[in-house]
Amino acid sequence: MSDASDASLEDAADLLAARYREPTRPTPAHWSAVLDTMLSHRSVRGFLPSTVPAATLDLVLAAASSAPTSSNLQTWSVVVVEDPARKARLARLAAGQKFIEQSPTLLVWLADLARLEALAAARQQTVEGIHYLELLLVAVIDAALAAQNAVVALESLGLGSVYVGAMRNDPLGVAAELGLPKRVFPVFGLSIGFPDPSISTGIKPRLPPAAVVHREQYSAAAQPRAIAEYDARMSAFQAEQKMGPEIWTEKVINRVRTPASLSGRDRMREVLAKLGFELR
Ligand SMILES: Cc1cc2nc3c(=O)[nH]c(=O)nc-3n(C[C@H](O)[C@H](O)[C@H](O)COP(=O)(O)O)c2cc1C
């Protein structure tokens, strides 16, 4: 742990307070550049047209490759999409979200069991294990860890990003557009680029630790109060960002209220079967 200057420790207390939207937070004893980047996170949905330099992308992808990976299997891949026409087609498959076309680069993160299968096939071997749900979990976790390392790397360099879960609204369409082989699943997209400085976004508060951190054993006892506090803090954040009034609790319930609330993703089991995942 490295000590930081008094000034940056005060900034650290402000960042901690912002993350939970508490009026104040005690000054932490230690701080680091990595914590500073992580606690400053916000998704970016407004980008400058400038392209992401190839050397920067190389660094970001090296950070992605540095993520831990289950049994060193490295069951993830990424497709870098810069062609405007392809980005536009992918945007249409992902709920028409404008930032996908506007950002210079879309990274599509893949759970990739095809590489493992091909390695075995080249040795005239089969790999039965890849047909189990466990291996899809492994590959999705690998892809997510790699992608989040890329997010932190981007933010440390002054770039921004936003995940695109809507890439799973139509995974078959995405797979066709990207030429994915069987047993490769597009987990999510990540639009990246230089943030448009004319659009300011605040730090979106997160649930208080009392709602998510359990000691030794799970207990939901503290949740009602912590979540009521959070609803109030999120409402204040929404008002500050000039976004419509919205109660977090209602919003998240609505997000999963019915199968239709999943925007097409309620058919995921069927879609995965078509992509070659048996999920035994
Ligand atoms: C897996 C994943 C998928 C997401 N998909 C979308 C998306 O399709 N569109 C979007 O605008 N934001 C998307 N987001 C961004 C979240 O809305 C955002 O992270 C969350 O509201 C918290 O805000 P913050 O990242 O600014 O702190 C996604 C985030 C994750 C982790």
The ligand as an SDF file (V2000), in Angstrom:
LIG
                    3D

 31 33  0  0  0  0  0  0  0  0999 V2000
  -22.9420   -6.5330  -18.4660 C   0  0  0  0  0  0  0  0  0  0  0  0
  -23.4280   -5.1060  -18.5960 C   0  0  0  0  0  0  0  0  0  0  0  0
  -24.2790   -4.7640  -19.6240 C   0  0  0  0  0  0  0  0  0  0  0  0
  -24.6910   -3.4430  -19.8050 C   0  0  0  0  0  0  0  0  0  0  0  0
  -25.4590   -3.1150  -20.8800 N   0  0  0  0  0  0  0  0  0  0  0  0
  -25.7850   -1.8220  -21.1120 C   0  0  0  0  0  0  0  0  0  0  0  0
  -26.5040   -1.4610  -22.2950 C   0  0  0  0  0  0  0  0  0  0  0  0
  -26.8750   -2.3040  -23.1350 O   0  0  0  0  0  0  0  0  0  0  0  0
  -26.7940   -0.1380  -22.4720 N   0  0  0  0  0  0  0  0  0  0  0  0
  -26.3920    0.8210  -21.5830 C   0  0  0  0  0  0  0  0  0  0  0  0
  -26.6720    2.0030  -21.8160 O   0  0  0  0  0  0  0  0  0  0  0  0
  -25.6890    0.5010  -20.4730 N   0  0  0  0  0  0  0  0  0  0  0  0
  -25.3760   -0.7840  -20.2190 C   0  0  0  0  0  0  0  0  0  0  0  0
  -24.6390   -1.1160  -19.1100 N   0  0  0  0  0  0  0  0  0  0  0  0
  -24.1580   -0.0580  -18.1960 C   0  0  0  0  0  0  0  0  0  0  0  0
  -24.9440   -0.0340  -16.8900 C   0  0  0  0  0  0  0  0  0  0  0  0
  -26.2100    0.5270  -17.1310 O   0  0  0  0  0  0  0  0  0  0  0  0
  -24.1530    0.7970  -15.8720 C   0  0  0  0  0  0  0  0  0  0  0  0
  -22.9180    0.1700  -15.6070 O   0  0  0  0  0  0  0  0  0  0  0  0
  -24.9140    0.9480  -14.5530 C   0  0  0  0  0  0  0  0  0  0  0  0
  -26.1010    1.6890  -14.7500 O   0  0  0  0  0  0  0  0  0  0  0  0
  -24.0760    1.6610  -13.5100 C   0  0  0  0  0  0  0  0  0  0  0  0
  -23.6900    2.9420  -13.9980 O   0  0  0  0  0  0  0  0  0  0  0  0
  -22.1430    3.3590  -14.0980 P   0  0  0  0  0  0  0  0  0  0  0  0
  -21.4320    2.3030  -14.8920 O   0  0  0  0  0  0  0  0  0  0  0  0
  -22.1200    4.6990  -14.7790 O   0  0  0  0  0  0  0  0  0  0  0  0
  -21.6150    3.4500  -12.6970 O   0  0  0  0  0  0  0  0  0  0  0  0
  -24.2630   -2.4400  -18.8900 C   0  0  0  0  0  0  0  0  0  0  0  0
  -23.4200   -2.8020  -17.8300 C   0  0  0  0  0  0  0  0  0  0  0  0
  -23.0080   -4.1100  -17.6820 C   0  0  0  0  0  0  0  0  0  0  0  0
  -22.0610   -4.4660  -16.5430 C   0  0  0  0  0  0  0  0  0  0  0  0
  1  2  1  0
  2  3  1  0
  2 30  2  0
  3  4  2  0
  4  5  1  0
  4 28  1  0
  5  6  2  0
  6  7  1  0
  6 13  1  0
  7  8  2  0
  7  9  1  0
  9 10  1  0
 10 11  2  0
 10 12  1  0
 12 13  2  0
 13 14  1  0
 14 15  1  0
 14 28  1  0
 15 16  1  0
 16 17  1  0
 16 18  1  0
 18 19  1  0
 18 20  1  0
 20 21  1  0
 20 22  1  0
 22 23  1  0
 23 24  1  0
 24 25  2  0
 24 26  1  0
 24 27  1  0
 28 29  2  0
 29 30  1  0
 30 31  1  0
M  END
$$$$
